Amino acid sequence: MDFYRKRDQAIINFAVATIDIKEAHIYASTPDLDKKPDIRVFRFRSNEDREFDRRFSDDYFYSDEGACNMAWKDQKEEYLLTVLREMVIELSSRGIPVNNVIREFAKISQFAAQGADSFPMARALSVALVGEAYDDTDYWRRFMTTTRSSKRPVVS
C-alpha cells in the first residue's frame, strides 16, 4: 500500500480533525510502576468521554486538561495551540511516546491544521499517523478544507 492510501486510512482510523480545540478533553496519565503512561483525547461530555471517565478514573491517575476547565473555552485558539504544543513536550518528558501524543492531538482540528502551515508539523503528523515522514503541506491543506465541509478522505 502506498503512503497516500496508508495516510488516508490512518486519518479515518484515528479520527483525525474530528474535535474542535475548545471541546477537547485531554486525559494524561502519570508514569506508574504498574502501568505505562497514556494519553487520550475525547470531545468533552461525549459518550466516549463519559465512558472513559467511568471506567478508568479509579484505575489510573489521569490529569484532566482542556475543555473540562472553565477558562479553556474563553481562551483564543492561538493560545490553546501553544498550550497543546507545550503539552507535547511535557507529556513526552513524562514518558508518553511523542508519536502517541501527536496521534491523539491530531484528533483536534486546529492541531491537525498546522500540517498545512508547516513542513515540520506535516512530517510530525505523517510519522505519528503512518510511520513515514512526508512534508506534503498541500495534502493537509486540502484535507482540512474537505474536513470542514464534512467530507472524509476516501480510501480505495
Number of C-alpha atoms within 10 A of each C-alpha: 6 6 14 13 15 17 21 19 18 18 22 16 10 14 17 25 23 21 21 15 24 20 19 25 23 22 21 22 20 18 16 10 6 7 12 12 20 20 20 18 23 24 22 19 15 12 11 13 18 13 12 14 15 11 10 11 13 9 10 18 17 20 12 13 15 23 20 16 11 9 9 18 16 11 11 11 16 10 11 19 16 12 12 20 14 11 17 20 13 13 20 16 11 15 14 21 16 17 18 18 22 26 26 20 28 26 24 27 20 21 24 24 22 20 26 19 14 15 16 16 21 23 19 22 27 26 18 20 25 20 15 15 16 19 20 17 20 14 15 21 17 13 23 23 13 13 16 12 9 10 11 17 16 9 12 6
